[in-house]
Amino acid sequence: MLAIQPLLRRLTEIVTRWQGLLDLGRNRYRPELHYMRGPGPKWHAKHPGT
């Protein structure tokens, strides 16, 4: 049982590093979280009827 613990610790370290590399490759920009709400009151004042 004692010989398994270092192996599990090393395996955990490898998995953690692999997940870090995968995170670098992911695109974290999500435009749907930063959408524009549309024209404001100044735009509407300049463009009546639109």
C-alpha distances in whole Angstrom, upper triangle without the diagonal:
4,5,5,7,10,10,11,13,15,16,17,19,20,21,23,25,26,27,29,31,32,33,36,37,38,41,41,45,46,50,50,49,51,54,58,60,63,67,67,71,72,72,73,76,77,77,79,78,75
4,5,6,8,9,10,12,14,15,16,18,20,21,22,24,25,27,28,30,31,33,35,36,37,41,41,44,46,50,50,49,51,54,58,60,63,66,67,70,72,71,73,76,77,77,79,79,75
4,6,6,7,9,11,12,13,15,16,18,19,21,22,23,25,27,28,30,31,33,35,36,39,40,43,45,49,49,48,51,54,57,59,63,66,67,70,72,71,73,76,76,76,78,78,75
4,6,5,6,9,10,10,12,14,15,16,18,20,21,22,24,26,27,29,31,32,33,37,37,41,42,46,46,45,48,51,54,56,59,63,64,67,69,68,70,73,73,73,75,75,71
4,5,5,6,9,10,11,12,14,15,16,19,20,21,23,25,26,27,29,31,32,35,35,39,40,44,44,43,46,49,52,54,58,61,62,65,66,66,68,71,71,71,73,73,70
4,5,5,6,8,10,11,12,14,15,17,18,20,21,23,24,26,28,29,31,34,34,38,40,43,44,43,45,48,52,54,57,60,61,65,66,65,67,70,71,70,73,73,69
4,5,5,6,9,10,11,12,14,15,16,18,20,21,23,24,26,28,29,33,33,37,38,42,43,42,44,47,51,53,56,59,61,64,65,64,66,69,70,69,72,72,68
4,5,5,6,9,10,10,12,14,15,16,18,20,21,22,25,26,27,31,31,34,36,39,40,39,42,45,48,50,53,57,58,61,62,62,64,67,67,67,69,69,65
4,5,5,6,9,10,11,13,14,15,17,19,20,21,23,25,26,30,29,33,35,39,39,38,40,43,47,49,52,55,56,60,61,60,62,65,66,66,68,68,65
4,5,5,6,9,10,11,12,14,15,17,19,20,22,23,25,28,29,32,34,38,39,38,40,43,47,49,52,55,56,60,61,60,62,65,65,65,68,68,64
4,5,5,6,9,10,11,12,14,15,17,18,20,22,23,26,27,31,32,36,37,36,38,41,45,47,50,54,55,58,59,59,61,63,64,63,66,66,62
4,5,5,6,9,10,11,12,14,15,17,19,20,21,25,25,28,30,34,34,33,36,39,42,45,48,51,52,55,57,56,58,61,61,61,63,63,60
4,6,5,6,9,10,11,13,14,15,17,19,20,24,24,28,29,33,34,33,35,38,42,44,47,50,51,55,56,55,57,60,60,60,63,63,59
4,5,5,6,9,10,11,12,14,16,17,19,22,23,27,29,32,34,33,35,38,41,44,47,50,51,55,56,55,57,60,60,60,62,62,59
4,5,5,6,9,10,11,12,14,16,17,20,21,25,26,30,31,30,32,35,39,41,44,47,49,52,53,53,54,57,58,57,60,60,56
4,5,5,6,9,10,11,13,15,16,19,19,23,24,28,29,28,30,33,37,39,42,45,46,50,51,50,52,55,55,55,58,58,54
4,5,5,6,9,10,11,13,15,18,18,22,24,28,30,28,30,33,37,40,42,45,47,50,51,50,52,55,55,55,58,58,54
4,5,5,6,9,10,11,13,16,17,21,23,27,28,27,30,32,36,39,41,44,46,50,50,49,52,54,54,54,57,57,53
4,5,5,6,9,10,11,14,15,18,20,24,25,24,26,29,33,35,38,41,43,46,47,47,49,51,52,51,54,54,50
4,5,5,7,9,10,13,13,17,19,23,25,24,25,29,32,35,37,40,42,45,46,45,47,50,50,50,53,53,49
4,5,5,7,9,12,14,17,20,23,25,24,26,29,32,35,38,41,42,46,46,45,48,50,50,50,53,53,49
4,5,5,7,10,12,15,17,21,22,22,24,27,30,33,36,39,40,44,45,44,46,49,49,48,51,51,47
4,5,5,8,9,12,15,18,20,19,21,24,27,30,33,36,37,41,42,41,43,46,46,45,48,48,45
4,6,8,9,12,15,18,21,20,21,24,27,30,33,36,37,41,41,40,43,45,45,45,48,48,44
4,7,9,12,14,17,20,20,21,24,27,30,32,35,37,41,41,40,42,45,45,44,47,47,43
4,6,9,11,14,16,16,18,20,24,27,29,32,34,38,39,37,39,42,42,42,44,44,41
4,6,8,11,13,14,15,17,20,23,26,29,31,34,35,34,36,39,38,38,41,41,37
4,6,10,12,11,12,15,19,22,24,27,29,32,33,32,34,37,37,37,39,39,36
4,6,9,9,9,12,15,18,21,23,25,29,30,28,31,33,33,33,36,36,32
4,6,6,7,9,13,16,18,22,23,27,28,27,29,32,32,31,34,34,30
4,5,5,6,10,13,15,18,20,24,25,23,25,28,28,28,30,30,26
4,5,5,9,11,14,18,20,23,25,23,24,28,28,27,29,29,25
4,6,9,11,15,18,19,23,24,23,25,28,29,28,30,30,27
4,7,9,12,15,17,20,21,20,22,25,26,25,27,28,25
4,6,9,12,14,18,19,18,19,23,23,22,24,24,21
4,6,9,11,14,16,14,16,19,19,19,21,21,18
4,7,8,12,14,13,14,17,18,17,19,19,16
4,7,10,12,10,11,14,15,14,15,16,13
4,7,8,6,7,10,11,10,12,13,11
4,6,6,7,9,10,11,12,14,12
4,5,5,6,9,10,11,13,12
4,5,5,6,9,10,13,13
4,5,5,6,9,11,10
4,5,5,6,8,7
4,6,6,9,10
4,6,10,10
4,6,6
4,6
4
